[in-house]
Amino acid sequence: MRIGLYFGSFNPIHVGHLIIANHMLSHCAVDRIWFIVSPQNPLKETASLLNENSRFFLVHKAVDKELKFKASNIEFSLPRPSYTIDTLTHLSEKYPQYIFSVIMGSDSLQNIKKWKNYQQLLKQYPILIYERPGYPIDLTLSKNIEVVKAPLLDISSTYIRQLIKEKKSIRYLVTDEVLEEIQASGYYSK
């Protein structure tokens, strides 16, 4: 089975994430998408980060009804900060029957040289890239890069958190299940 790993803080998960994942499922050589919730991204600040278990719960709520999607908290039990290559190595050892690929935006690809053991990642794993405006894709980095034209929405988790702080609606930017949980728990409103 071929698994596409979609790494992220998902702070919170929104429909843009789901549209990209669904597009990858439909247009790439993957049978399932696992949303890997990163407890601590070494390249991002953590001040506005909702706790990892709450973010994982929101991802689970968002993907629960889609049989080919799975929320994963695998990085919660691995050393921190989370490094993609370490997670891939762990998953490859734990599930030798699966073929893993990494889903990322072209903005992340532009930063990949800052990643731990990025050469190994580019050499060993297929990389499925969706292009973000203003972030051209350098195909000379690896022969394992596949560019996928995915529909993009100009929304972000940062924008959603700002709307919540301003007491504005986030309806249709997140799933109904995620919206209900954010409202019930008061996430991001402080």
NORSUL-V734879 format. One line per field, one symbol per residue. burial: 1 if it has 9 or more other ideal C-beta (glycine too) atoms within 8 Angstrom, else 0. Layout:
burial=???
This chain:
burial=0111111111111111111111111001010111111100000000001101011111111110000010111111010001111111011100000101111111001011001001001100111111110010100000011111010100101011101100000100111011101100001100
